């Protein structure tokens, strides 16, 4: 019996082998090579000099590393809960049985198909200090101030958060919408017979049914937010004065601007372990509930 099962399992090997080879070459090997690089002092044109844990020691005493890590963490704190609430609210609106249902779904999801270069250009164009669309709107409603949205660190953070929410909320909205449509209608019908209000239906039926997908979205959103780079790089360049520079931008600048690839690899693995720990923390309660 065991030999028969083993033979059946071996039949899957030819189908899995091509993916396994590609995965090893383009994922596992670069990870191992990156770990090796973190133990060397290496520029793009110089030879490798083994320095052991020196890159990690420098990293822990580097104020720019900690500031960039804090900027990334701040971005996660600002965007993750806001994204969850906004995506849920839009999903509830898109799930309403109205004539505009198709329009709502398309309008909310449409920004998600745009590239980061497009949304960054739109943000810069609309936020120009003198003749930008946003300041023009402020003038039209009687506000004479002309804020420099990308020159002030607080306004720059508001810009980055709003642009990111507008750009990516559609994907999370779709996930919530699919979960809403999977809730049995019989639960709502039974609650109406029992005299439940709309709020009670939402609190005691909708939210508990959305709990599994909420955990998935939370995990994906935290991981995606910690890897933020492109929109900040294109909109603010990490400024003003490094106030919005995320960790991945600092890794990029260390590796490809300062040609310190070993130090960049060490910071990359620090970020990897941060994401690994966060993933374990979020997945552990879910496994406990399933068991």
C-alpha positions as CSV (number, residue, x, y, z in Angstrom):
1,X,0.0,0.0,0.0
2,X,2.8,2.4,0.9
3,X,4.7,1.6,-2.3
4,X,1.5,2.4,-4.3
5,X,1.0,5.7,-2.6
6,X,4.7,6.5,-3.1
7,X,4.4,5.7,-6.8
8,X,1.4,8.0,-7.1
9,X,3.3,10.8,-5.4
10,X,6.2,10.4,-7.7
11,X,3.9,11.0,-10.7
12,X,3.6,14.6,-9.6
13,X,7.4,15.2,-9.6
14,X,7.7,15.9,-13.4
15,X,4.9,18.6,-13.1
16,X,6.5,20.2,-10.0
17,X,10.1,20.1,-11.1
18,X,10.0,23.0,-13.6
19,X,8.5,25.4,-11.0
20,X,10.9,24.1,-8.3
21,X,13.9,24.7,-10.5
22,X,12.8,28.2,-11.4
23,X,11.9,29.0,-7.8
24,X,15.4,27.8,-6.6
25,X,17.2,29.8,-9.2
26,X,15.3,33.1,-8.9
27,X,14.2,33.1,-5.2
28,X,16.2,30.7,-3.0
29,X,19.6,31.3,-4.6
30,X,19.3,35.2,-4.4
31,X,18.3,34.9,-0.8
32,X,21.3,32.8,0.1
33,X,23.6,35.0,-2.0
34,X,22.2,38.1,-0.3
35,X,23.0,36.5,3.1
36,X,26.5,35.8,2.0
37,X,26.9,39.5,0.8
38,X,25.9,40.8,4.2
39,X,29.2,39.4,5.6
40,X,31.4,41.3,3.1
41,X,32.5,44.8,2.4
42,X,31.7,45.0,-1.3
43,X,31.2,47.7,-3.9
44,X,30.1,47.2,-7.4
45,X,33.6,47.6,-8.8
46,X,35.8,46.5,-5.8
47,X,36.6,43.0,-4.6
48,X,34.9,41.4,-1.7
49,X,36.5,41.8,1.8
50,X,35.1,39.5,4.5
51,X,34.1,41.6,7.5
52,X,31.9,39.1,9.4
53,X,29.2,40.8,11.5
54,X,30.6,44.3,11.0
55,X,27.8,45.4,8.7
56,X,25.2,44.4,11.3
57,X,27.1,46.2,14.0
58,X,27.2,49.3,11.9
59,X,23.5,49.0,11.2
60,X,22.5,48.9,14.9
61,X,24.4,52.1,15.5
62,X,23.3,53.9,12.3
63,X,20.8,56.7,13.1
64,X,19.7,56.9,9.5
65,X,18.7,53.2,9.6
66,X,16.6,53.7,12.7
67,X,15.0,56.9,11.3
68,X,14.2,55.1,8.1
69,X,12.8,52.2,10.0
70,X,10.6,54.5,12.1
71,X,9.4,56.2,8.9
72,X,8.3,52.9,7.5
73,X,6.7,51.9,10.8
74,X,4.8,55.2,10.9
75,X,3.6,54.6,7.4
76,X,2.3,51.2,8.5
77,X,0.5,52.7,11.5
78,X,-1.1,55.5,9.4
79,X,-2.2,53.3,6.5
80,X,-3.1,49.9,7.8
81,X,-6.1,50.7,10.1
82,X,-7.3,53.4,7.8
83,X,-7.1,51.0,4.8
84,X,-9.1,48.3,6.6
85,X,-11.9,50.7,7.6
86,X,-12.1,52.4,4.2
87,X,-12.0,49.2,2.3
88,X,-14.8,47.7,4.4
89,X,-16.9,50.9,4.1
90,X,-16.5,50.9,0.3
91,X,-17.3,47.2,0.1
92,X,-20.5,47.7,2.0
93,X,-21.5,50.5,-0.4
94,X,-20.6,48.4,-3.4
95,X,-22.6,45.6,-2.1
96,X,-25.8,47.6,-1.9
97,X,-28.5,46.5,-4.3
98,X,-28.8,49.8,-6.3
99,X,-28.7,50.8,-9.9
100,X,-25.3,52.3,-9.3
101,X,-23.8,49.1,-7.9
102,X,-21.7,48.4,-11.1
103,X,-20.5,52.0,-11.2
104,X,-19.4,52.0,-7.5
105,X,-17.4,48.8,-8.0
106,X,-15.7,50.0,-11.1
107,X,-15.0,53.5,-9.7
108,X,-13.5,52.1,-6.5
109,X,-11.3,49.5,-8.2
110,X,-10.2,51.6,-11.2
111,X,-7.2,53.3,-9.5
112,X,-5.7,49.9,-8.6
113,X,-4.9,49.2,-12.2
114,X,-2.8,52.3,-12.6
115,X,1.0,52.1,-12.3
116,X,2.9,53.7,-9.5
117,X,4.5,56.2,-12.0
118,X,1.0,57.4,-13.1
119,X,-0.4,57.9,-9.6
120,X,2.8,59.7,-8.5
121,X,2.7,62.0,-11.5
122,X,-0.9,62.8,-10.8
123,X,-0.2,63.6,-7.2
124,X,2.7,65.9,-8.0
125,X,0.6,67.6,-10.7
126,X,-2.4,68.2,-8.5
127,X,-0.3,69.4,-5.5
128,X,1.7,72.1,-7.2
129,X,1.9,75.0,-4.8
130,X,0.6,77.9,-7.0
131,X,-1.5,76.5,-9.8
132,X,-2.1,73.0,-8.6
133,X,-5.6,71.5,-8.6
134,X,-5.8,71.1,-4.8
135,X,-4.7,74.7,-4.0
136,X,-7.0,76.0,-6.7
137,X,-9.9,74.3,-5.0
138,X,-8.9,75.8,-1.7
139,X,-8.9,79.2,-3.2
140,X,-12.3,78.7,-4.7
141,X,-13.8,78.0,-1.2
142,X,-12.1,81.0,0.3
143,X,-8.9,79.6,1.8
144,X,-6.1,81.9,0.7
145,X,-3.3,79.8,2.1
146,X,-1.1,78.1,-0.5
147,X,0.5,75.1,1.3
148,X,3.6,73.5,-0.1
149,X,2.4,70.0,0.2
150,X,5.6,68.3,-0.6
151,X,7.9,70.7,1.2
152,X,6.4,70.3,4.7
153,X,7.0,66.9,6.4
154,X,3.5,66.7,7.9
155,X,1.8,67.6,4.6
156,X,4.1,65.3,2.8
157,X,3.0,62.4,5.0
158,X,-0.7,63.3,4.5
159,X,0.0,63.3,0.7
160,X,1.7,59.9,0.7
161,X,-1.0,58.3,2.9
162,X,-3.9,59.7,0.9
163,X,-2.4,58.8,-2.5
164,X,-1.6,55.3,-1.3
165,X,-5.1,54.8,0.1
166,X,-6.7,56.0,-3.1
167,X,-4.4,53.8,-5.2
168,X,-4.6,50.5,-3.3
169,X,-8.0,50.5,-1.5
170,X,-9.7,48.9,-4.5
171,X,-8.0,45.6,-4.1
172,X,-8.9,45.2,-0.4
173,X,-12.4,46.4,-1.2
174,X,-12.8,43.5,-3.7
175,X,-11.6,41.0,-1.1
176,X,-14.2,42.3,1.4
177,X,-16.9,42.4,-1.3
178,X,-16.3,38.8,-2.1
179,X,-16.5,37.8,1.5
180,X,-19.8,39.8,1.9
181,X,-21.4,38.0,-1.0
182,X,-20.4,34.7,0.6
183,X,-22.5,35.4,3.8
184,X,-25.7,33.3,3.6
185,X,-28.7,35.4,3.1
186,X,-30.6,33.1,5.4
187,X,-28.8,34.6,8.4
188,X,-30.1,38.1,7.7
189,X,-33.6,36.7,7.0
190,X,-33.7,34.9,10.3
191,X,-32.4,38.0,12.2
192,X,-35.2,40.1,10.6
193,X,-37.8,37.6,11.9
194,X,-36.3,38.0,15.3
195,X,-36.6,41.8,15.1
196,X,-32.9,42.6,14.6
197,X,-32.0,46.1,13.4
198,X,-29.6,46.9,10.6
199,X,-26.9,47.8,13.1
200,X,-27.4,44.6,15.0
201,X,-27.2,42.6,11.8
202,X,-23.9,44.3,10.9
203,X,-22.4,43.9,14.4
204,X,-23.5,40.3,15.1
205,X,-23.6,38.8,11.6
206,X,-21.5,40.7,9.1
207,X,-18.4,41.5,11.2
208,X,-18.0,37.9,12.6
209,X,-18.4,36.5,9.1
210,X,-15.7,38.9,7.8
211,X,-13.2,37.9,10.5
212,X,-11.2,35.4,8.4
213,X,-10.8,37.7,5.4
214,X,-10.0,40.6,7.7
215,X,-7.1,38.7,9.2
216,X,-5.8,37.9,5.7
217,X,-6.1,41.6,4.6
218,X,-4.4,42.8,7.7
219,X,-1.5,40.5,7.2
220,X,-1.1,41.4,3.5
221,X,-1.5,45.1,4.3
222,X,1.1,45.1,7.0
223,X,3.6,43.3,4.8
224,X,2.9,45.6,1.8
225,X,3.2,48.7,3.9
226,X,6.5,47.7,5.3
227,X,7.8,47.3,1.8
228,X,6.7,50.8,0.7
229,X,9.1,52.4,-1.7
230,X,8.1,53.5,-5.1
231,X,5.4,56.1,-4.5
232,X,7.5,57.8,-1.8
233,X,10.6,57.8,-4.0
234,X,8.7,59.3,-6.9
235,X,6.5,61.8,-5.0
236,X,8.8,63.2,-2.2
237,X,12.2,61.5,-2.9
238,X,12.2,60.7,0.8
239,X,12.1,64.4,1.7
240,X,11.9,66.9,3.0
241,X,15.2,66.3,4.8
242,X,14.7,62.5,4.9
243,X,11.4,62.9,6.9
244,X,9.5,60.5,4.7
245,X,12.4,58.2,3.5
246,X,11.4,54.5,4.1
247,X,13.8,51.7,4.9
248,X,13.8,50.2,1.4
249,X,14.8,53.6,-0.1
250,X,17.7,53.8,2.4
251,X,18.7,50.2,1.4
252,X,18.5,51.2,-2.3
253,X,20.6,54.3,-1.7
254,X,23.2,52.4,0.3
255,X,23.5,49.7,-2.3
256,X,23.3,51.6,-5.6
257,X,24.2,55.2,-4.7
258,X,26.9,54.7,-2.1
259,X,28.0,51.3,-3.7
260,X,27.9,49.6,-0.3
261,X,26.2,46.4,-1.3
262,X,27.2,44.4,1.8
263,X,25.6,47.0,4.2
264,X,22.5,47.1,2.0
265,X,22.2,43.3,2.2
266,X,22.5,43.4,6.0
267,X,19.6,45.9,6.2
268,X,17.6,43.8,3.8
269,X,17.9,40.8,6.1
270,X,16.9,43.0,9.1
271,X,13.8,43.9,7.2
272,X,13.2,40.3,6.3
273,X,13.3,39.2,9.9
274,X,11.0,42.0,11.0
275,X,8.4,40.8,8.4
276,X,8.9,37.2,9.4
277,X,8.3,38.0,13.1
278,X,5.2,40.1,12.2
279,X,3.8,37.2,10.1
280,X,4.4,34.7,12.8
281,X,2.7,36.9,15.4
282,X,-0.4,37.4,13.1
283,X,-0.6,33.7,12.0
284,X,-0.2,32.2,15.4
285,X,-3.7,33.1,16.8
286,X,-5.3,31.9,13.6
287,X,-3.7,28.5,13.9
288,X,-4.7,28.2,17.6
289,X,-8.3,28.9,16.6
290,X,-8.2,26.3,13.8
291,X,-6.8,23.7,16.1
